[in-house]
Amino acid sequence: MTACLSAGAADYDAAVRQVLDRGYGLHADSLRMQADIAGLRAGNTLEGPEAEFEYLWPSRDGEARWSASVSQSFDWPGLYGARRRQAEFEAASASMVMQSITLDKALTVKQSIIDIVNARRRLALYESIGRNLDSIDAMVARAYELEDANILDRRKMQIAVLDSRREIASLRADLIALTASLEGQGAQVGDDWTTYPMQTMTEPSDDPLDYPEYRVMATSQLAAAEGARVARREGLPRFALGYVHAYEDGTHFNGLSVSIGLPSWSTASRRRAAELEAAAVTADGTARFMTAIAERRALYESARLLSADLSAYRQLTGDDSYLSLLMRAYLGGELTVIDYLNEINIFTQARLSYLDLEYRYNLTLARLNRSRGIGF
């Protein structure tokens, strides 16, 4: 089952790519994630060496004493590998998050495209009705001058024409706003955007990997778990090795220095915080994934029901041919002005209901197919 076929020349996917290529709303997020990863990797390097000099002079006669040393401190050896793995997992998680954000942005652009198509189709309907009303109004005005029509018919036609023109003006303003918004994001809106893009009603998949939410959850869990391991290893002692040269009592001494840095008193609290963060990431990711599954299934059922309703409406109001029938009936004397206006109102409501179903169906398909890619 597919949506209405798109016009051959309309390249809606190109508009989506234009917005994404511009990086509208995406570039800053990407830079922030890259900065976070760079910060993790920068923190996984040795600190600079420390140099120390000491000079002691006696309070009475005697030689001064002095010493100089250079030392290098380092964390527990396994901590560097854990931090490196954490950075790798964080990079993988950031990549999955950016893919999901990109799909969300693409969906926003698709919805804007569908909004524009819907606005143009509604405008086309009202313009078609407006042309018919203008024709009938001119006939009624001429008949009124010849005293073949009464003042009631004349006033009703004038009111109908004014209402039609007001609705047309409102729809044109909405269309201008929608077009300007999308063009402001970098897309080139085509004049041929009058029919909806082709979309497939895809049944929800049972494979978790088909869900961006699952991929984000899986990589985030790995990164959080590695972060907890890093926190545990940061509680292990730190070491420092150094070279020492000293001068005392006329003798030069050379030697080595070794020191051990004991864990901070807050190590247990930091480790507990990291473990709780990992548990929170798992719980949040699982909830998002389960919500995505339920939403996808609900969207599929909604699209299926809307498709059935569309088929029923399409047989009666799928085009504007009824307007021509009404015009011929009026010209043939089968309808009075009041009858004609009543029939126009009935047709307009039915046609608007069809256009609304068509619009909601296409929006539902776009949301249903969000994870399939950036294009329709």
N, C-alpha and C positions, 0 to 999 in steps of 0.2 A: 504494500500500500504506500503510495507516494502522495506528496502534496501537489498542488497545482504546478504544472510545468512552467518553468521560467522562460522568459523570452530568449531567443537564440543569441542575441547580441549582448545580453545583460551578463556581466561577469561579477557576480556578487562576491565570490571568493577573493577577487583582486582587491576589493574595497577593504575586506578584513585584513588582508596582508599589508595593505598600505598603512593602516592604523598601527598594526603590530610592528612593522618595520620602523615606524617613527618612534616607537618606544613610549607612546603616550601612556603614562601611568605605570609603566613597567621598568623603565631604566633606573629610577631611584631605588626601587626594591632590589633589583639585581646588584646595584653597587653596594647597598647596605649588607647584603648577604656575603658578597665578596670581601667586604671589609671585616666582617665577623670571622670568616675563615682565615683571612690573613692574620688577624689578631691571635687566633689559636696557634697558628704555625709560628708566629713570632715569639710566642710564649714558650715554645718548645726548643729553645736554644740555650746554650750555656751562658751564664752571666759573665760579664767582663772580669778579668783577673784583678786582684787587689794587691796593691803595693803598700808597704808599711816601712817607715823609718823611725828609729828610736835613738836618741842621743842623751846620755847622762853624764853630767860633770860632777866631780866631787866637791864637797863643801870646804875641804882643806886641800893640802897638796896631794897630788896624784894624777894619774892619767884619766882622761874621759873614756867612757865606754859608749859604744854605738852598735847598732844592728840594723840590718835591712832585710826585708823578706818580700817575696812575691808568691801569692797563693791563688789557686783556682778552686772554686767551689762547684759542686754538682749534686744533682738530686740522686735519689736511689735509681740505679741503672735501669730497671724495668719501667720506670715512670715515663721515660722519653718515648719508648715504643707505644705505651698506652695513649699518650697525648697525640702521637702521630696517627694512630688508628682513630682516635676521636675526631681529629680534624678531617680525616678521610670520610668518616661516616657523616659528619656535619656537612661536608661538601656534597655528598650524595643526597642527603636530606634536602639541602638548599636547592639542588637541581630539581628534585621532585616537586618541591614547593613552587618553584618558578614555573614549571610545566603546568601545574594546577592553576596558578595565577594567570598564566597566558591563556589557558582555556577559558577561564572566567572572563577575561577581557575580550576574547574572541566572541564569547556568547553575548556580551554586552553590545558589541558591534552588530552581531546578527540580529539582535532584538531591535536595534535602531533601524536596520535595513527593513525589517518586517513592519515596523511602525510607519516608515515612509511609504512602503507599498500599500499598506492599509489606508493611509491618508489619501493617496492618489486614487485608489479604487473608490473610496467614499466620495471624493471630490468629483470623479468622473460620473458617478451616479447622479449627484445633485446637479451637475452641469447638464446632463442629459434631460433630467426632469425640468430644469430651468428653461432649456430651449423649447420644450413642449409647452410649458406654461406661457412663455413669451408669445408663442404662435397663437395659442388659444386667446390670450389676453388681447392681442391685436385684432383678432376676429370679433371678440366681444365688444371691444371699443368701437369698431366699425359698425357693428350691429346696433350698438346703443345710439350712435349718431343717426342711424337710419330708423331709430325707434323700433327695432326688431328685438331688442333686449332690454330688460328692466334694470333699474339702478342697483338692485340687490345682486344680480349677476355681475355687474360691473365692479361693485365694491369687493365682492368675494374674490374675483380674479386679481384685483389690485393687491389685496392683502396677501394672497397666495404668492404672487410674484415677489413682493417685498420680503416675505419670509424666506423664499428660496434664495434670493440674492444675499440676505443676511447670513444664511447657513453657508453659502458658497464662500463668502468673504471670510468667515470664521475658519473654515477648512483650509483655505489658502494661507491664512496666517499661521495655522498649526503646521502646515507643510513647510513653510519657510523656516520656522523655528527648528523643526526636526532636521531639515537639510543643513542648516547652518551649524547645528550642533555636531553632526557627523563630519561635515567638511572641516570643522575646526579641529578635529582629531586627526586629520590627514587623509581622509577618504575622498575619492572623487565620485560624487553622486551622478549616476547616469540618467539621462532623460527617458531611457527605456525601462526604468524600474517600475513597471506597471503590473507585473504578475509575480507571484511568489517564487522564491528559489525552489529547486527540486530537493526534497528531503525524503528520507526513508523512515518508515516506522519500524525501528529496530527493537526486537524483543530483548528485554534485559538479560545480560550475560550472567552465568553462574561462576565465571572465572574471576577470582578476586583481583587478579592483575589487570583486568579491564577497567578497574576503578581507580582513578587518580588518588582518591582518598585513602585507598589501601596502600598504594605505593608510598604515599607521604607517611602514613602510619608506620609501615615497616621500617623505612630508613630512619625515621625519627626515633623509633624504639631502639635501634642499634646504636645511634648516636648517644641517646640518653643513658643506655646501659654502659657504654664505654666511658661516659662522663662520670658515672658512679664508680667505675673501677679506678679512674684517675684520682677521684677524691679519696678512695681508700689508700692508694699508693702514696698520695701526698702526705699521709700520716707517718710514713716511714722516715728514718733518719736521713739527714743530708750530710755530705762529706766535703772536706776541703783538704787539698794537698798543696804544699808549698816548699819553696827553697829559701833557706835562711843563711845569711852571712853576718857574723858578729865579730866585734873586736873588743877584747877585754884583757887588761894586764899585759899589753904588748903582744898579744897573740891573736891571730885571726882564726875564726872557727867557721866551718861550713856544715850545713846539716839540712834535714827535712823536717817539716811540720805537718802534723795530721790533726784534724779536728772533726768532731761530730756534732751536727746540729740536731737537737732533740725535737720531737713533734711539738707543735703549738697546743696550748690547752683547749683550743677551739676545734681541734681536728675531728673529734667525734661528732660535734654539731654540724660541721661542714659535710661530713660523710653522710649523716642522716638526711641532711637537706638534699644532697644529690640523689639519694635513694628515693626520697619522696617525689622529687622532680621526675625521675624515671617512671615511677608508678603513675604520676599524673599524666605524663605524655602517653603512656599506654592506655589509660582510661579515656582520655580525650580523643585519641586517635581511633579507638574502638567505637566510641559513640558516633564520631563523624562518619565512619565507614558504614555502620549499621543504618544511620540516617540516610546515607546516600543510596543504599540498597532499597530501602523502603520508598524513598522519593522516586527512584528510577521506575520501580514497579507501578507506583501510583500514576506517574506521568504516562506510562505505556497504556494503562487502563483508560486514563482520561483521553488520550489520543484516539484510542480505539472507539470510544463512545462518540467523540466529536466527529470522527470519520463517518460513522453511521448516520448521525444527524445531518451531516453535510450532503450525503447521498440523497437523503429524502428531500432536503430543501432544493438541491440543484435541479431536480426535475421540474420544479415550479418556478423558481426565481434565480436560476443560474445565469440568466442574461437579462438584457433590457428589452427583449422583444415585446413584452406586455405593453410597454409604452406605445409602441406602434399600433397595437390592437386597440388601445384606448383612443388614440387619435383618430383612427378610422371609424370607430364607433361614434365618436362625437361628430365628426364630419358627416357621417351618414344619418345623423339625427336620432341615433339610438340612445344617446346620453344627454342629459341636461348639464348645465355648468356645475350645478351642485353635485349631480351624480358623478361627473368626471372628477371633480376635486376629491370626493369621497374615495373613488377608486384609486386615484393617485396616492392618497394617504395610506390606503391599505397596501398597495404595492410597495410604497416606500418603506413601510415598517417591515414587511416581509423580506424585502431585499436587504435592508440594514441588518436584519437578524441573520441572514445568510452570510453577509460580509463579516459580521461579528464572529460567527462560527468559524469561518475561514481564517480569520485573524488569530483567534485563540488556538485553533488547530496548528497553525504554523509556529506560533510561539511555543506551544507544548512540544512539538517535534524538535525545535531548536534546543530546548532544555534537555529533552530526552537524549539527544545525540551529542551533548556537550563534550563528553569524553572521547568521542571518535576522532576528533581533530579540530584544527582551527577553521576549516572550511565547512560549508554546508554538506 
